[in-house]
């Protein structure tokens, strides 16, 4: 016997969390194909399709992640005649899953509140056997009716039921006891026989299918003996003494070979006489113990699981001895680095090359892209529907990971890191584990050509060996250590450090109210500049479901070809537009070297504060507050310079408002050290102030008018010839009165704007103080209060804008609008500078599907096909031409499901989901 192992680097070879049990059955209507039942540590049950030979992708769903259990799955068993899957978790809850069209749903639930030791379906599929830890044995029908049950004594340790199995003809059940005895009973409870076969407890039993009316029962004892009998009264059983402990045993479909796994991660294969015919180590990572295995493809392959790692071995044709041709082509395939991509380099006939390339086929069907193809997969649209789960980066983290569902687990693809909690912003990048295989190539492709010497470099990690007491100085020590490490990394290792590459793909921004999100590209070669815009609208008092409008860039075949070309062009050389600018580089140089690695290449799941500074704020949050406070100072300074405070009335008002003046002065000292006086002065130098212009005007009223009239009367002029009595003079007098009135209104509007600016300055000063006093241990309360203050700041800015627009002021005062627009832009409002890309892009306008009102439950409902398990106003569906193209909903553990297909690519769908998660309207 020879086992040909599949490549260890195929995309579905590693999932998270780990696999605990496996079971396989064939599909009666599809020869060569089957279904794999998987249980994992998280409580999810997976059903994944398998194929013996390569088949054309029919765009149908091949994987189902079923949710319902709340603890680790300990066993799965197929009812092959009725195509049902039973799953049992560690708390004893049993679910029976049945397929309905394109979904699997729960048909039966069994919960006695007691843990289960063994579960087995009868070969005919009509009954099920359940053995509980309290020595209760139950036989029930496939429809859920109890057929027979018995309570064995609990006080006698020798009468403990360890396992149970059905006989090949489905009429008897066989129970294994801790005394080393097995008992044969009818399915209705009648006793047939019992026999002691060992002095050691029986741990597991397996009964083969019938072969010409014969069957074989395998019994595994605690002392490491494997015994086989073909009749209950067989005097001398076949026996094999195992030097290593065997964990699990299972017969193949034909009942001719028994496979077992040992604690040394080896697979052992026996014949019906308990003779060892093959022994080989399973290629799983060192330190990982085998947790499950099963026969697949009608006994033509074996599948193993070691936690989250999967290994598949195909049995070569030729019964016990494989043919020479099979051995040679497998050896050639291994010499080609276990891939058929290099088969063209061989000087062989075409049919031989195809035979060698067939080793690339994987038994488990999988659409997960290879690490080299991940970027292209994410940036292009696909007709096949992708079923994904979004989970938090760590518990309570505002950052999320997009994972594709596979074999009951998850394979991470993208990371969405929230870099600003006050004005929600996300950076979407490739997950570091998904790109681990291409990390070396990617970094080498972005280096500057410098040789990296092999050997040790200057490090300060040895400082951790210095013993120190746990006092209050530890925080200062850690801070100093980080600073020293960053200093040495920047200067000592500068010559050997490779060029930093920005792997961010998408930038998601929002306004303060989280009602408008914009999605833009950070990788122009892979994605168009403008990707999407999401707008939310809710009704008064939220009595109606919210409405969502998505303006989506249509990424059709033309862009798909551009994405392939861009991905190929981006590989061998660094992309200038994806490097940090000078400001980003300066900020990154201040961070720790490990922080840089986490920020650029993605952090491991569980590290939530990878971009935080010592004060608990991220770099983007610090930039945001610096920008807001600077714009507040600029707004105040522009007002002061555009309208000089030289009037006596304003001087008196300043004296009477000493508190306000002090607040604005202290705020300016705190918030505007980096403000450029040239920039502030430019706001007011384009025109002369209105006071100077008014003073320079020549009026005909006042003292000059009276003097002119007296002089005219003394000279004896006629009334019509006297100044101030002509039509032109009357119009001038009227204009002068209007000008004086306007002057008073301007002065009033000016004072009101100053009062609003004073309020704005006080709010900004509070934000500045709260920012300086921000602490990690109470960041939630601080974040909530600072969000409210930022919203209040925006309200005040809007009031100032309305006052400036509505007031009858001259042009130099209206120049404040430019500064106000900058302020609103800093707060996520106003124009974003993407209108040109937006107009140039081919846009699709999509709306969420309106839910249906359920009068009985008094709620709005949508049919999510069992994919969503929790009610939430954030759940939504989007349809195009009555066909669902995107579905999003909440599940347990703060996670969400995301299913999408064309016209959404992976990056766009993930961005829309992040917007829905962040959107705070109920």
Beta strands, then each sheet from edge to edge (+ up, - down):
strand 1: 3-5
strand 2: 14-26
strand 3: 33-40
strand 4: 45-51
strand 5: 63-66
strand 6: 73-79
strand 7: 84-89
strand 8: 94-100
strand 9: 103-110
strand 10: 116-121
strand 11: 127-132
strand 12: 136-141
strand 13: 146-151
strand 14: 161-166
strand 15: 172-177
strand 16: 181-186
strand 17: 191-196
strand 18: 202-207
strand 19: 217-221
strand 20: 225-229
strand 21: 238-241
strand 22: 246-251
strand 23: 258-262
strand 24: 266-270
strand 25: 276-281
strand 26: 292-296
strand 27: 301-315
strand 28: 386-392
strand 29: 400-406
strand 30: 409-420
strand 31: 425-430
strand 32: 504-510
strand 33: 516-521
strand 34: 530-537
strand 35: 547-553
strand 36: 843-847
strand 37: 852-854
strand 38: 859-861
strand 39: 876-880
strand 40: 883-890
strand 41: 896-900
sheet 1: 1+ 27- 2+ 3- 4+ 5-
sheet 2: 1+ 27- 26+
sheet 3: 6+ 7- 8+ 9-
sheet 4: 10+ 11- 12+ 13-
sheet 5: 14+ 15- 16+ 17-
sheet 6: 18+ 19- 20+ 21-
sheet 7: 22+ 23- 24+ 25-
sheet 8: 36+ 35- 34+ 33- 32+ 31- 30+ 29- 28+ 41- 40+ 39-
sheet 9: 37+ 38-
end
